[in-house]
């Protein structure tokens, strides 16, 4: 079976399911206040692979067939991801004029509208999880973990240290801290939420956490390499900005070839972590390979 083709087809189908939920949940762009809602929808529907919600769905489908119950939770995670992208592009952070081949949110609507749209997406994500169809205990757990992993002990901590590290010589320990928090936390959470909702046991949660940690780091290394070797047409954003801004990246510390080898090794270890699931995890394996070979 051509799992690469199957992955592409399945990703597209799940992307459409997530987009339906997002379209239903977000206010229409002509609803008052129009500028805010238009700005939110612009960024959410500007494109993107919906990789994070897809991970949530794949983890869920290790246990359950119908993806619809988990899709609102997956969509909420995409809202959080979009909020981080809006913030990343702001002049005081990465100062990027383009995202996903289009004008970035602040470049299109102004910094004030962009900030408020990102804030609204973050807050809205918690509401979307809260109104999902799972039992109260699980929804409370999701909300608690979402706040912890995306807050000052996780994602935001990684973002802060990324800003503080610009133009400074940092060690490998700090580089790992930045990217495990800024990128890895949300990727791990995607898998954890899907598995928890599906009924995973402790051993299976540990295996998926190992998989998530490996692909999260490989994803970031690939991102760093694409900023050097990719094209702005494929990426839909500016390239070469990491070096220009003296950002803390894997190629800057380890070198290009060593970084590429590290990403390859991480993907192999990620796939090995999936052994407890057998053939049920074939799409997760194919997704790991996709992360390594992606061009955008």
ABEGO torsion letter per residue (X at the ends): XBAAAAAAAAAAAAAAAAAAAAAAABBBAABOBAAAAAAAAAAAAAEEAGAAAAAAAAAAAAABABAAAAAAAAAAAAAAAAAAAAAAABAABAGBABBGGBBBAAAAAEAAAAAAAAAAAAAAAAAAAAABABBAAAAAAAAAAAAAAABAABAAAAAAAAAAABGBBBBAAAAAAAAAAAAAAAAAAAAAAAAAAAGBBAAAAAAAAAAAAAAAAAAAAAAAAAAAABBAAAAGBBBGAAAAAGBBBAAAAAEAAAAAAAAAAAAAAAAAAAAAAEAAAAAAAAAAAAAAABAX
